[in-house]
Amino acid sequence: MALEEKEFQRKTRSAFVWNMIDRIGSQLISATIGIALARMLGAAEYGLTGALAIFIALSQSITDSGFSAALVRKQKISEADYNTVFYYNLFISILLYIIGYLGAPTIAQFFNEPVLIPIARVLFIVFIFNALCLIQNAKMVKEIDFRKVATINVCAIVISGVIALIMATNGYGVWALVAQITIQAFIKMVMQWVWGGWRPRAIFSWQSFKELFAFSSNILLANILNVLFLNIYSAIIGRLYSSRDLGYYSQANKWSDMGVTTLYGIIQNSTYTLFSAIQDDRERLLRSYRKTMKLTAFITFPALLALALTARPFILILLGDKWETSIPMFSLLLMAGIFTVLTTLNGNYIRIEGTSSLILRLEIFKVILFIIVLALTWHLPILQLLWGLVATRAIVYLVSIVFIGRRIGYSWHQQILDIMPSCATALLMVCFAYPVQLFIDNIYLLFVVQIGICIAFYLTINRYIQNDILNELIFNIKKIGK
């Protein structure tokens, strides 16, 4: 049964606000810790952990196997469902750790970095930590208990960050970064078990497994392909260039991801859970989806384009001159991130529709397109390689909206028209603020002035054209806590 409209709006507002608090709060704390660590450590240290990022992301997708999405989407969940997925996740994570442990020398040889052997064997323990709390996290999301999720994430980031800073101060180098990642995963696991309110029982049902896997199998394959698509550049740069070059890229990717994943996380967690609750009312679901797409565009375009515009003062102020090489990479990754956020929202709607096979087909297309673009750019300098990444993600987004339009009656040109006002206004904002850098040399003043101009220009124009999204956003912010 669909939620009553008033209750649905309340839950939507609460989910969006607490996801926003979680993502923004977590990223602000991570940013503060990251600034301090970046000033104490060098590009080579970040390059070493960056080389292993793709393996951690892949393990997470394989361990989860799409079951979290299947559990959140399913209307009635039994204890057999929860326990079956828990034991599957745990078994797969242990298996992956054994493979990673034994394969560490091969990974080190691929990147020509022998020190990666002990680093990988310690870092890969997060496979098991993450698996042990997947069900608790899925249950909180299912119950729209994002307040608890936010608290756990913030605590884990703070504690692991403080330990990493202490280690970096005492000269532990790359092991400070390794400790930060592993301790954060461990603390999240412990807190999920303490607060999650769920404990495994000796139950495993092949019937539950088959029922959930029928939906999650396509999600699993799609997620694996998506992880490769999003992280393969780390492996390529680490293989073709030096660990220092990979460090510059990893730092640029880390900071661009803070903006992209903040938007990505708020949208994905909130919309998937809430859209699942009204999946039987197709007209209402499509109406909510279109409104969410407009809101996403309204926030994403100005936020990421403003960061791309101010990339130079942003990086130099926060990280220092030694990270200047990361500046153009940071700008390009932010532009690519715009299409990642929009594509993510479209993917969530397809999941709710239950057509996980369509997601898989889109991911296969992404991989084919990526291979073509990579074949054309792999021998070029890193920046040209990243321009290929931007083009690939833009094309993937355009293809995704054509697929979606055919499936649900939300045509590609309707979606373009829905996001175009925000895109056009944000581009005008950048054009208006760009010339300031020709007259201001001080990076601190330049950053403040350009960001101030961007905010004032964007809000003024949207007020002038009486944008309903802005008015509704202001209304929802005022409703926090109600």
N, C-alpha and C positions, 0 to 999 in steps of 0.2 A: 504494500500500500504506500502511495506517495505521501511524503510529509506534507502537512498543511503549509500553505504558502508563507504564513507569518513565521512559523517555526523554522521553515527552511531558510528564510532570510536571516533569522537570528543565528542559526548554525553556520550559514555561509559567512556572516560577518565575524563570528567568533573564530571560525577556522582560519579565515584570511588574516585577521589581526594577530592571532597567536603564532601562525606560521611566519608572519612578517616580523614579529618580535623575536622568534627563534632565529630566523635567517639573518636578519639585520644585526641583532645582538651578538649572535655567534660570529658573524663576519667582522664586526667591529673589534671584538676581543681578539679574534684570530689575526686581524690586521695589526693591532697593537703589538702582539707577540711576534708576528712575522717581521715587522719593522726592526725590532730589536735584534732578532736572530739574523736578519739579512745584513745588518751593520757589523755583526761579529763574525759571520761566516762568509765564504766566498762562493763564486759560481761553481767551482769544482764539486763542493759538498752537495749543493742542490742538484747538480748533474747526476750524482750517484743515486740519490733517492728518486730523482726523476726517471732514471732508466728503469726502475722497478714499478713505476706507477701503473703501467699497462697490465702487469701481472696481478696486482692487487685488485684493479677494477674488473678484470676478467674473472678472477676467483669469486668476487662478490656476485657477479651475474650468474655464474655457474652454480654457486651454492644456493642462491635464492631460487633459481630456475623458473622465475615467473610466478612462483607460488604466492608471494606476498600480494601481488596484484590480483591473483585468483581469489584469495581469501577475502580481500577488501571488497571485491566485486560481488561475491556470493552473498545472497540475502540471508540464508539460514546456515550457520556453521555449527558443526558438531564437535565434540571433544575428540572424536576420531580424526576429524580433519586437522585440527591443531597438532595433535600428537604425531600423526603420520608425517606431516610436513616437517615438524621439529626433528624427528629422527633421521629423515632423509637429509635435511640441511646439515646436521651434525656429521653424518657419515661422509657426505661429499666433501665437507670442509677438511676433515682429517685426511681423506684420500688426496686432496689437492695439496695439503701441507707436505705430505710424504713425497709427492711428485716434485714440489718446489724445492724441498730440502735436497733431494737427490739430483735435481736438475740445476742447482745453483752454480756448479762449475761450468756448465754449458752456457748459462746466462752470462757469467763473468767473461768467458771466452768470446762470446758474441760481441760484447761491448769493449773487449780488451781491457778490462778492469778487474784484476784478481781480487781486490778488496771487496768486490760485490758478493763473494761467496759467503763470508760470515754475516754480512749485512742482510742478504736475502734470507738466510736461515733464521735470523731473528725477526725480521720484518714480516715474514710470511705467517707468523703465529697469529696475526690479526685475522687470518682466514677463519680460525676456530672461534676466536672471540666474537666476531661478527655473526657467525652461525648460531651461537648460543643465545642470541637475543633477537633473532629475526621474528620469532612468533610474538614475543612480548611487544615489540615495536609495531607489528602489523595489527595486533589487538588494540593498542592505543589509538592507532590511526583509524581503525574500523569504528571505534567508539567516539571518534572525533575529540579525543583527549589531547589536544595539541599543547595545552598548558604544561602537562607533565613531560611531554616530549621536549619542549623548549627548555625546561629546567634541567633535564638530564644532559642535553647537548651542551648547554652553557657551562655546567659544572665540569664536564669532561674536558672541554677546551681549556678552561682556566687552570685546572690542576696539571694537566699534561703540559701546558704551555709554560707554567712556572718551573716545572722540573726541567724542561728543555733549556730554558734560559739559564738555570743554575749550571747545567752541564756544559753549555756553550761558554759560559763565563770561566769555567775551570778547564777549558781547553780540550773538550771531548770531540770537537769538530762535528763530522757527519753523524756520529752516534747520538748527538743531541736531537737531530731530526728523526732518527730511528726511534729514539725513546718517546718523542712527542707523539708519533703515529701509533705506536704499540700501546702506550699508556692510555691514550685517549680511547682507543677501542676497548681496552680492559675496563676502564671506569664506566663507560657506557653499558657494557655488559653487566657489571655488578649492579649498577643503579636500576637497569631494566628488570633484573631479577628481584631486587628489593621492592621496587614500586609497581612492577608490572601486574602483580596479582594473579599470575598464572604459573602453574608448575606442571611439568610433564608427567604423564602416567604411562604405564606399560601397555600402550595401545598402538597398534599399527594396522591400518586397514587398506588392503589392496584396492578395494572398491573406492574409497576416498581418494587414494592416489590416482587411480585411473580417471576419475571424474574431474579432479582438479588439473591433472596433467593434460587433459584434452584441450583445456584453454591455455594453460601455462606453457606448453611445449613450444608454441609459436612465439610466445613472449620471450622464452629462454633464448631461442635462436636469434630473434630480433635484437635482444639486449646484447648478446655476444657480438653481433655484427656492429651494433651501435658503439659499444665500448672500443672495438677495433677502430672504427671510424673516428672517434673522438680522441683516441690516445696513440694511434699509430705513429703520429708525427714525432712523439718523444723517442720511440724506438728508431725511427729513420734518422733523425738528427743525431742521436747517440751513436748510431752505426757509421754514418757518413762524415760526421764532424767530430770535434773534440768534446770531452766531458765539460769543458768550460763553456763551449757553445750551447751544449744541452742545458747547462746551468742557467744561462741567460734566457733561453727559451722557457725553461721550467719556471723561472721567476715571473716572466711575463705571463705565462699561462696561469700560474697561481693567482696573480693579482687580477687578471681579467676574469678568471673563474669566480672570484669573490663577488663580482657584479652579476655575472651570468647565472651562477648557481643560486644566488639569493633570489633572483626572479624565478628561475627554473624551479627551485624547491617550493617556494610559496605557491606557485601555480599548480605544480604537479600534485603535491600533497593535498592541497585544499580541494581542487576541482575534481580529482579522481574519486575521492571519498564521497563528496557531496553529489556529484553527477551519478554515482552508483545508486544513491538513495532515491533518485527520480528516474531511473533508467526505463521504467515501464511507461512513462508519460513522454512520448517522443516529441510532441509539440513543445512541451515545457522544457525538455532537455535541450532541444535545439535553440530555443529562445535564450536559455541561460548560457549556452555555449557561445552564441554570438555576442552577448553582452560581455562575457569574460574575455573574448578575443579583443574586443574594443578596449577594454580596461588594460589588458596586457600590452597592447600596442601603445596606449597612452603613456604607460610608465616606462616601457622598455626602450623605445626609440630615443627619447630625450636623455634618459639616464646613461645609456651606453655610448651614445654619440657625444655627450658632454664629457665623459671620461676619456674617450678617444681624442677629443679636441685638446684636452688639458694633460695629455699623456706625459709630455716632457716635464712640466713643473711637478706633476703628481709623483713620478718616479724619482726625480732628483731630490725633492723635499723629503720623501719618506725613506728612501733607500740609500741615497748618496750618489756621488759621481761615478763610482765603480760599476753601477748598474745601468749606465747610459745606453749601452748596446741593446738593452731590453726594450727601450722606448718604442721604436717602430713596430716591434713584434707585439707589444702590448696593444697598440692601436688597432692593428690588423685582427688580432684575436677578439677584441671587443666587437668589431664590425661583424665578424663571423658569428659571434655569440648572439646577436640580434636574431638571426635566422634559426639558431639552435632553440631559443626560447619559444618562438612562434611554432616551430615544428613540433616541439614537445607538447604544446597544448593541443595541437591537432592529433597527435598520437594518443593522448589521453582520451579524446572523444572516441577514437576508433576502438580503443580497449573497452570502453563502456558499451559500445555497440555490439561487442562480442565477436568482432571480426578480426581476431588476432592474426589470421592468415594474411590479411591485407597489410598489417604492420610488417610481417616477415617479408612480403614482396617489396615493400618500400625499402627495407634495410638491404635487401639483395641489390636493388637498383643503386642504393648509395654506395655499396662496395664496388660495383662495376664502374660507376662514375668515378669513384675515388682512384681506382686502378688506372683508368684512362688519364686522369689529370696528373697523377703521380708519374706516369710514364713520360709525360710531357715536361715535367718540372723537376724531377729528382736530381738532375745534374746541374741545376741552377743554384745561385746563392739562396740562403735561408729565406730572405724576404720575398723573393719570387715564389718560393715554395709555399709560403703562407698566403700569398695572393691567390694561389691555386686553391688553398683551403677555403678562403672566403667565397670564391666562385662556386666551389662544390656545394657548400652549405646553402647558398642562395638558390642554386638550381634544385637541390633536394626539397627545399621549402616550396618552391613553385610547383614541382611535380606532386608533392603531397597534397596540396590544396585542389589539384585537378582530380586526384583519386578520391578525395573526400567528397568533393562536389558531386561526383557521379553516384556515390553511395548514399548520401543523406539529403540531397537536395539543397545543399549550401554551396552554390557554384563558386568557382575560383574567382570570377570577377566580382561577386558579392563580397567575398572576403577581402579582396584587394581594396574595394571601395570602403569597407569597414575600417581598415587600418590606414588608408591613405591620408586622412586628415592629420593623424598623429605623426606619420612619417614626414609629410610635407612641412608641418610646423616645426618639427625637430631639425630638419635640414636647413630651414630658414634661420632657425636659432643659431646653428653652427656658423652659417655664413655671416650672421650679424656679429657674432662674438669673435670670429677668427682674426679680423684685422687688428684687434687689441694687441696681439703679440708683436706687431710691428713697431709699437711705441713704448712697450714696457719691457725692460730687461730683467728686473728683479722677479725671480721665479715665485716668490711668496705672494707678492702683490699681483702678479699675472694670474696665478691660480685663483685667488679670491675674486678678482675682478671678472675673469671669464666665467667662473661658476655663477657668480651673482648675476651677470648679464643673461646667462642661459636660463636661470630660474625665472627672473623677472620677465624676460621676453616670452618664454613659453606659457607662463601663467597668464600674462596680459593678453596674448593673442587668443588663448582659449576662453578667457573671460569675454573678450570682445565678440567672438563668434558664438558665444553662449553654448559651449560644449557641455552636453548633459553628463558625460562621464566625469568631468571635473566636479560638477555639483554633487553627483551621487557619491563620489569618493570622499568629499568633504563631509557629507552627511554621515557616511559609514564610520569615518574616523571619530566623529563626535559621539557615536553610539558605543564606543569602546566601554566594555564593562557592563553595558545594559542588557 
